[in-house]
Amino acid sequence: MVHVTTIGDKLRYWRLTTGTPIEYILEQMLWDSKKSYDQYERDYLSDEFIIDCLAIIFGTNFAALESGPSLKSLKYYDRQELAKRADQVLDKTGMSVSSLAKRLGVAGSTVSNWTAGRTIPRLEIMAEMATLVDMDVKEFIEKGC
């Protein structure tokens, strides 16, 4: 699946690397639903003024956002590779499944499902795991640790 980098990919990268909760974005933009923001991150809408406002929320500006790194949606990555990320975090940090689960706010069975390759973590969880191993979220997702 070929993917051309979009402004939505850049918004996704900045949201995850800054740890900006979607609820905060909604509050700052006076939006009442997650769908309002999702339309920009999924490239259904592309209004330069709104994107400039979002860049400010992320602590940057439109030019830096536009020329900076990006992060594709997880559907563009190999699921088998993504499934390995939780195992890599466990190995690198020496954490147990239960301690990683607690740290990420998920059930131990959820982490077990990730390590078994049955499911993969959401992007927000991937960003948290990248932080645990002191890596940029893009590098963590694309290359692992």
C-alpha positions in Angstrom: 0.0 0.0 0.0 1.6 3.2 -1.2 1.2 6.2 1.1 1.8 9.9 0.2 2.6 12.0 3.3 -0.2 14.3 4.2 -0.8 17.2 6.6 -2.9 14.7 8.6 0.2 12.6 9.1 2.1 15.6 10.4 -0.8 16.5 12.8 -0.7 12.9 14.0 3.0 13.1 14.6 2.8 16.4 16.5 -0.2 15.3 18.6 1.6 12.2 19.7 5.0 13.6 20.3 3.7 16.5 22.3 1.3 14.2 24.2 -1.5 16.6 23.5 -4.8 14.9 24.5 -7.6 15.2 21.9 -9.9 16.5 24.7 -7.5 19.5 25.1 -7.6 20.1 21.3 -11.4 20.0 21.4 -11.5 22.5 24.3 -9.0 24.9 22.7 -10.8 24.8 19.3 -14.3 25.0 20.8 -15.2 21.8 19.1 -17.7 19.4 20.6 -16.7 16.1 19.2 -13.6 14.0 18.5 -14.8 13.8 14.9 -14.1 17.5 14.4 -10.4 16.9 15.0 -10.3 13.5 13.3 -11.4 15.0 10.0 -8.1 16.9 9.9 -5.9 14.1 11.0 -7.6 11.8 8.5 -7.3 14.5 5.7 -11.0 14.8 5.1 -10.6 18.5 5.8 -7.7 20.8 5.2 -8.2 24.4 6.2 -4.9 26.3 6.5 -6.3 28.6 9.3 -7.5 25.6 11.4 -4.2 23.8 10.8 -2.3 26.9 11.9 -4.4 27.0 15.1 -3.7 23.3 15.7 0.1 23.9 15.1 -0.1 26.6 17.8 -1.8 24.2 20.2 1.1 21.8 19.6 3.6 24.5 20.4 4.8 25.1 16.9 3.8 27.0 13.7 2.4 26.0 10.4 5.7 26.2 8.5 7.4 23.9 11.1 4.5 21.5 11.1 4.4 21.4 7.3 8.1 20.8 6.9 8.6 18.6 9.9 8.3 14.8 10.5 5.1 12.9 9.9 3.5 9.6 11.1 1.3 7.4 9.0 -1.8 5.7 10.4 -1.1 2.3 11.7 -2.9 0.7 8.8 0.1 1.5 6.6 2.6 -0.5 8.8 3.2 -4.3 8.9 1.0 -5.7 11.7 3.5 -8.4 12.5 6.2 -5.9 13.1 3.9 -3.7 15.2 3.0 -6.7 17.3 6.7 -7.0 18.3 6.9 -3.6 19.9 5.4 -4.6 23.3 7.9 -7.5 23.5 10.7 -5.1 22.7 9.6 -2.7 25.4 9.4 -5.5 27.9 12.9 -6.7 27.0 14.5 -3.2 27.0 12.9 -2.0 30.2 12.9 -5.3 32.1 9.3 -4.7 33.1 6.9 -7.5 33.6 3.7 -7.8 31.6 1.6 -6.7 34.6 3.9 -3.7 35.4 3.8 -2.5 31.7 0.0 -3.0 31.7 -0.4 -0.9 34.8 1.9 1.8 33.4 -0.1 2.0 30.2 -3.5 1.8 31.9 -4.5 -1.4 30.2 -5.2 -5.0 31.4 -2.4 -7.5 31.5 -4.4 -9.6 29.0 -4.2 -6.7 26.6 -0.4 -6.7 26.8 -0.4 -10.5 26.4 -2.5 -10.1 23.3 0.0 -7.6 21.9 3.0 -9.9 22.6 1.2 -12.9 21.1 0.4 -10.9 17.9 -3.3 -11.2 18.3 -3.8 -7.4 18.5 -1.7 -4.3 18.2 -1.6 -1.2 20.5 -3.4 2.0 19.5 -1.2 4.9 18.3 -1.5 6.6 21.7 -0.2 3.5 23.5 2.6 3.2 20.9 3.6 6.8 21.8 3.6 5.9 25.5 5.7 2.9 24.9 8.2 4.9 22.8 8.5 7.3 25.8 9.3 4.3 28.1 12.3 3.4 25.9 13.3 7.0 25.3 12.6 7.0 21.6 10.7 9.2 19.1 7.3 7.7 18.4 8.0 7.6 14.6 11.3 5.8 15.0 9.8 3.4 17.6 6.9 2.4 15.3 9.0 2.2 12.1 12.1 0.5 13.5 11.4 -0.7 17.0 14.0 -0.7 19.8 
